[in-house]
């Protein structure tokens, strides 16, 4: 019976696995499976971090695009004021009043460029022209160009409608901002595709690890009951053997 008993586990060995729902608790349960499981967890964890990085990149791009929308609005207003100032019926005092509003809009543009930030990164002053988003497990990924909406970059520093001025400079600035927004939009689409891939890959890796590591609870309960019956049978047979041996011993002692 000793040989038979070695084929079965003690029922108590199942309790921890059933309680946790895990088939593999240590290398002795499945050494190869544990190795594969750890690799799958590592890959899934990396994909989750990539997803978090990408979401931050998308948020930064959305902030930059929202700020550039305000830049567009200010540039359109400056263009309107410049067109008015070009009218020969405007007096010098009229142009000075128009310039006061132009100056306010230029100041607003400058503040947008200096104050549009994500975390500690300033997005629109030219310092984030090569913003790296780590979207791959090895740390590589996409570089996002947030652009530069500073007055000097737009060619509008010192723009003044009270003297000689060129409305073509405002048109160039509008085109430059439109190009900036197009680049950011394309980068956002790319980041969203990368996020969908990372999220999908993480789900697949987690599912693969679950299939490898998780316990078939109904099967484990059935196996535990089977082992309990076999252990009970083993103990019963051992008791019978002991009783028979005792009877044989008494029989020989009585001869």
HUDABEL-V718037 format. One record per pair of residues at least 12 apart in sequence whose C-alpha atoms are under 7 Angstrom apart, sorted by the first residue. I is the first residue (numbers start at 1). GAP is how many residues later the second one is. If there is no record, write none. Layout:
# HUDABEL-V718037
I & GAP
I & GAP
This chain:
# HUDABEL-V718037
1 & 233
5 & 229
8 & 219
9 & 218
11 & 213
11 & 216
11 & 217
14 & 210
18 & 199
21 & 193
21 & 194
21 & 196
22 & 191
22 & 192
22 & 193
23 & 190
23 & 191
23 & 192
24 & 189
33 & 179
37 & 172
37 & 175
37 & 176
40 & 165
40 & 169
44 & 158
44 & 161
44 & 162
46 & 91
47 & 90
47 & 151
47 & 152
47 & 155
48 & 150
48 & 151
48 & 154
50 & 84
50 & 85
50 & 86
50 & 87
50 & 148
51 & 144
51 & 147
51 & 148
53 & 80
53 & 81
53 & 82
54 & 79
54 & 81
54 & 137
54 & 141
57 & 76
58 & 130
58 & 133
60 & 58
61 & 123
61 & 127
64 & 59
64 & 60
64 & 82
65 & 116
65 & 119
67 & 45
67 & 49
68 & 109
71 & 38
72 & 102
72 & 105
74 & 31
75 & 95
75 & 99
78 & 24
79 & 88
79 & 91
81 & 17
82 & 79
82 & 85
85 & 76
92 & 70
95 & 66
95 & 67
96 & 66
99 & 61
99 & 62
99 & 63
110 & 40
110 & 41
113 & 12
113 & 36
113 & 37
123 & 23
124 & 22
124 & 23
124 & 24
124 & 25
125 & 23
125 & 24
125 & 25
126 & 21
126 & 22
128 & 17
128 & 18
129 & 15
129 & 16
129 & 17
129 & 18
130 & 13
130 & 14
130 & 15
131 & 12
131 & 13
131 & 14
132 & 12
135 & 59
144 & 43
145 & 39
146 & 38
147 & 33
154 & 19
155 & 14
155 & 18
156 & 13
